[in-house]
Amino acid sequence: MGNELVVRKSSLPASQRTHRAAQYVRMSTERQQYSIQNQAAVIAAYAHAHNLTIVRTYRDEGESGLLIRNRAGLIQLLQDVQAGETDFAHILVYDVSRWGRFQDADESAHYEFICKQAGIRVAYCAEQFDNDGSMLASIVKNIKRVMAAEYSRELSAKVYAGQCRFARLGYKPCGKVGYGLVRELVDEKDQSKGILKNGDRKYLTTDHIRVRPGDPGEVAIVRWIFTRFLEVKCETVVAWELNKNAVPTKTGKPWTRVMIGAILRDETYIGNLVFNRRSWKLRQTRKYNPPEEWIRAESCLEPIVDRDIFLQVKKFIRSAVLICQKRK
């Protein structure tokens, strides 16, 4: 990484900040390993051409441009600007999309206005227009902001469609797996490439993720949970007995009624893959989808629990819920 990313702080009067600049760089995912360096190179060339010295760097690595709340670099930049703790008169950004892909173009404009109000000019170094406040620049910039937002919307729709298609084929598009299960990475020929640990992701578009039984000890515990529940008819009792026998959970936390209930309702244990129960498009509020929108692939996985036992549990839970609703 070049010297253009070195952060140097100093305190200078406004008259001496004219040729000093800060740069803001952002990459969306860890896969864009050279993105920061590429942005910095273009910004450095722009700074050289305009007789500017880069003295500060604000950066967000592996952060989406949809929301500001997770972007510590941009938040710190705006805080410094608003507090008057800046030793530069320019902010250099690669392009409009690196500043953000905010779904409301006015939000992007608002953050730039904060800088402008403090007497700091924002320049988009790779764009074909000069951010000089002219009518043409304002029109083009707003179009770019809308295009940046629309790119995220289109990408989200494409990703969602792909996830639904692969879910129907029995692959797990995203998310964690339940107790006693593991995620297995497979290639385009469905040949195993190993087990994925927590936090691991697939990187090749031709690879997919299958769900299969994990540790035999955990698999035995899952089967015991189902049979024991049919005996005691109470999730709390099952959780209490597991804790009494010091059976560990995946997280290391004690077993709870909610954990047991989640296992008892999970169709993955009988070989079904259910996708799209909840959605979180464009990192907005999570919502629960109606059953008719769920994607279900039947008998696509190796089952852990006997289907008849699962259906008995499901029938009892459903009847218990109906009784509670009538009482209310």
N, C-alpha and C positions, 0 to 999 in steps of 0.2 A: 504494500500500500504506500502510495506516494506521500510526499510532504504536504500535499494539498489537504490532507485529512488531519493534520496536527492541530490541536486546539491550543491557542495562545490567548490568555486573558490580559487585559490592561485597561486602565481607566484614562480616558482622554477627553478633553473639551470638544464641543461640537465642531469647532473650526478645524480640528485636526482629524476628524473622522471621514472627511470627504472621499478619500481614496481607500477606505478600509471597508471590507465586506465580510459577511458571514455566509456560510453555505448551509442549505438544508438538503439532506439526501435521505431517500427512503426506498426500501425494497419490500415487496409484498410477502414473499415467502423465502424460506431458507434455500430453496432450489436455485434462486437467482443469485448464485454465489459471486458473480462478477458485476452485478448491477451497480453496487455502490461505487466500485472503482471506475466503471464506465461513466457514471454520472459525474464523479469528481474530475475525471479527465476533461470532459466537455466544459464543466464549470471553470476549471483552471485555465483552459484556452480562452474562454470568454473574459475572465478576469484579466488575463495578460493583454488581450486586445483592447480592453477598456481602461488599462492602467490602474487596476484595482489589486489590492493585497488582501488575501483571504486570511483572516485572523481568528475566526471562530467557526466551529462545525457543530451543527445540530443534526442528529441522525436517528432514524427509526429503522431497525432491521427486523425483517420478518413480520411487518405490521401492515394490515390492509389500509387502504386510503379511504374506506367507507366512513369510518367514525374517528373522532379525535380522541376519545377517552383512553385508548390504549397506546397513543402515540406520545410517549414521554418527551421525545425530541422536539416535536412541534409545540407541545404544551409549554416546555421550558423556554422555547424561543419567544412565544407570545407573552409569557410571564416577564421575561427580561425586557421585552420591548415596552410593555405597559408600566413596568416599574422604573423605566429610564436607565436600566443597568446595561447599556449597550456601548460598545466602543467601535461601532461601525455605522455606516450610513446606507449600506446596501445589503439586501438578502438575495443570494443567487440560488436559483432552483433549476433543475434540469429542464422540466417542462411543466405544463399546467397539471397533468395527471399525477406528477410526483407530489405536488402541493396537496392534492387530494382528489378522490373520486366521490365526493359528497353527493348524495342523492338530491339534495337541494343546492342548486348552483349558488343561491344567495349565501349559503353558509361558507362556501369557499371564498366568495367575495368579501364577506364580513371579516374573515381572518386577515385577508390582505389589507382591508381598510384599516384595521387596527395598526398595522405597520405603517401605512401611509400617514395616518393621523399623528404618529409619533415622529414623522419626518424621515422615515426609512423607506427606501424604494425597493420593490420586489421586481427582480428581473428573471425571466424564463429563458435560460441560455440556449436551449435547443429549438426554440420556436422561431418561426419566420416573421414574427412581428416584434416591434419594439414596444415594451410596456410603458408608453410615454403619456398615457392619459388621453390620447386623441380619440375621436369618435370611431375611427377604423379599428384601432387597437382594442377599444372597449367591446366593439361588436365581435371581433374575432376571438377575443379572450372569453367572452360569454359563450360563444359557440363551442369553444374548446372545453369549457367546463361542462356543458351539457353532454358533449361527446364522451368525456371521461366518465360521467355518471352512467350514460347509456351503455358504454362498454361493459361496465360491471353488471348492469341489468341483463344484457344479452348473455354474458358469460355465465351468470347465475342460472338462467333458463336452460342453457346448454348442459351445464353440469348436472342440474336436477334431472333433465331428460335422460342423460347417460346413466345416472344413479338408478333411476327407475328401471331402465332396460336391463342393467346388470343384476338388479335385485330379482327381477323375474327369472333370471337364469340361475339364481341360487348363490350369487356372490354378495358379500356384505359390503355395501358402498362406503359406509363410514360408521363411526361410533365404537363404543366399547362392547365387550361381550360379557355374559353373565358368569357366575361362579361355576367352576368346573369346565369352562370352555376356553378355547384359545383361537387366535386368528392365525391362519396359515397362508403364507404368500405362495401363489401358484403362477406359472407362466402361461403363455397363450395356449399351450397344449395341456393345461391343467396339471402340470408336473410340479411337485412341491419344491419350493425354494427356501423352506425353513419357517420357523415360528416367529411371529412378530411379538416383541415385548411391548409393554405399555409405553406409549409415546412414539413408537416406530411407525413409519408410513411407507407406502409403496411409492416408488419414484418413476417407474416405467409405465407408460400408458397401456402396454400389452400385458402387464401383470394384474392380477386380481387377488381378492382376499376371500378365502373360504373359512367357515367356522366348523370346528370339529372338537370332539371331546378332548379334554386336557389331562391334568394329573389324575391317575386312577383313584387316588384317595379322595379327591374332591368330587369325582364322578360318583363314588360310593355314597358320599355325604348327600349329594343331590337326590339320589334314589331314596335314601333314608328319610329325607325331609318330606317327600311325597307320601311314602307309606305311613310315616309317623303322623302326618297331618290327618290322614284318613282315620287314624285311631283316636286322636285327641280332639280333632276339629277346632284347633286354636293355634294361630300363628305365634302368639305370645309364648305359649307353652313350648313349642318347638324351638324358638329362639332361646328360651331360658335353659333348656336341656343342652343345647349346643354350647352355650357359655359355661354351663356347669362342668361339661366335659372338656373345656378348654380347646374347642375346635376353632382354629383361626379362620378369619375372613380374609378376603383379598386385600383389604385396606388395613387390617390389623385392629380395626375397631370391633367392639362387641356386636354380636348378632342382635337384630331388632325385629319387631313384628313387620315393619315395612320391608326389610330385606327378604324375609321369608315369603311375604306376599308377592314380591316381584318375581321370585323364583317360581312360585306356584302358578303364576299367570304367563310365564314365558314359553311361547310355543317352540322356541328353538330347541328345547329339551326333547321334543317329539319329532324333530327333523324339519320343522317349518321355519321359513325365514319371513318375517314381517317387517316391512319397511314403510316409512312415511307416516308413522303414528303421530310424530311431531315434526314440525318444520321450522326452520330458522333462516329464511331467505334474506340475503343481503345484510346479515347480522342484525336484523331488526328483532322485535319481540318474538319469543318462541310461542308457537300456538299448537294446540292439539287439533288434529284433523279428524273429521268424522270417519267412521269405519269404511264407508264406500270409497274413500280416497286412499286407503291402505293398499300397499302392494304386498301380496302374499304368494310365496312360492312353496307349494306343498311337497313334503317328503324329498327335499333336496339336500338334506344334511343327514349325517349319521345320528340316529336318535339315542338318547340316554335313558329316557323314561318310557315305560310302556304306555301306549296310547290310551288303553282302557283306564289305567290309573289316573292319567292326566285328565281324562274326560270326567271321571268321578269327582276329582278335586274341583274341576271347573263347575260342575253341576252344583256341588255343595256351596261353593263361594257365591254363585249366582243366586241361589235360593236364600242365602244368608243376607245378601244385599237387598233383595226384594222385601224380606221381612223387616229390615231396618227402615226401608223407605215407607212401608205401610205404617210403622209405629210413629214416624214423623208426621 
